């Protein structure tokens, strides 16, 4: 009887304990680090002004700071971030989780393409590069954000905007140029086309990086740096309509990442002009000489009046005014616009 009572008590205790265990509410698993993506305004790759396309992955990198005075350490190396339907947000793979303290600074770039990379060769600074200027028609967007680990957002807000300067070229020329060669002969010349051979930015390298951080980096301010915006063995032709009309062109756009801040900027451009020249007998109206020739030209323009450095999210428009004897190059600086201007004609 005693044995039976002890077994009964033991069984009741086991059942009671099991009941208690079953009544303990289950704890939700700790969610991984999530991201929300927004386009600040329309871009070539992001057509919506508010929604980042769900099928467009982006790259993210994160640097962890244990306190305000720490130098920072890599927490997330460059990872691809994709939309996750389970969470309704963006997520890396593998998952990353929030540390208990400190803060994290995030960098993100879009789109992910072979010619676009992110590195940290200058410490913890994000360094977006395009390997070849021939590939620089990529409309790269950039975002960054800082989150406190102890009181972080449900999803890190990333607002993408242009990481590039837009460089546009226009050209114009007179319809024709004529003068009296003699009492009997008249010479007439026309610019047939202008071919842009190369464009180079020259300036003195100064302290800084296009993404500014307290650490920064510095070099000798006396060093002159050159960055080739455009170079092509075949050239970029700014076409004209045969021999009678002025040159008509669309805007020829290059996208430049201002990674290195420059001062005393100069823009050097090389182009060549094809000219058709004819000598006409004023009495008979017959062409007695007809020839075409090509003239190489070089133009250097100081950008000091327009800017002190290349600026992200701005557009630089350079206008080539091509004559038979000389070339004038002027520049204007405006906010980025997606407007596709056409033309450059006689003014």
C-alpha positions, 0 to 999 in steps of 0.5 A: 500500500505504501509502495502504491501510494509512493508510485501515485505521488510520483506519477502525480508530480511527473504529470504536474511537472509536464503540465507546467512545462507545457504551459510555458509560452514558447519564445520566438526565435531571434530574427536575422538582420533585415533591410528595407530598400527605397529609391530616393528618386527615379534612376535608369535602373530604378524606375519607381520613385518610392519602391525598390524593385523586388527582383533587383538584389543589391550588395551590402557591407557593414562595419561594427563600432563597439563605442564612439571612440573605436576604429571599427571592424568588419562585421559583414563583408560584402554580401548579396541581399535579396528580397525574402517573402517570408519576412517581407523585407530584404535579407542576406544569406547567410543570416547575420544577427545583431550584437548586444551593444555598439553600433553598425554602419551599413553601406549598400550599392546597386546594381550588382554587376561584374564591373562594379565591386566594393572593397575596403582597401582604405581601411573601413571605407567603402570603395565602389569602383568601375574597372573600365570606363567602357563599362561606366554606363552603369547607373550605380546607386548608393545608400548608407545607414547607422544603427544602434545595436541595442535599439535597432530598427526592425529593418535597416532603412536603406535609401538609394540615391545616385553615387555618380556624377553624370558627365554630358557632352554637347557640340555645335558648329556653324552651318558653313563658313565662306569668304572670297578667296579672290575676285573670281573665286569663293571658298566655302568650308563645312564641319562634317563631324566632330569625333570625341577621342578622349576626356581626362580630368586633371587636378591635385589629389586632396584629403578625403574620399567620396564617402566621408568618414572620421578616419579619412585618408590623406596623400601628398597634396602636391601630387597631380592626379589624372582620371580618364573619363573617356578614351576610345580608339574609334572615338565618339562621333558627334554627327552632323546632317551632311554638309548644310546643317549644324551638328545635331547630337544627343547628350553623350553621357558618361557616369563618373564615381568621384572616389578621389576629391580633386582641387584645381580641376581641369578637364582636358578633351581631345577630338578631331574635326572633319572639314569639307572645303571647296573653291567655287568659280564665282563666274561659272558657279563650278567647283574647281577644287573640292577636298576634305581633311581632318584637324586634331584639336585639344581643349583644356577647361578649368572647372574652378568656376563651376565646382571645387570637386566632383559631387555625387548626384550632380550633372556636368554638361560640357559644350563644344563650340566647334569652329574651323579655326578653334574650339571653345569648351564650357561647362555647367553644373546642375542637379541630376536629371533624367531628362533626355535633351536632344540637340545641339544646333546653331545658336 
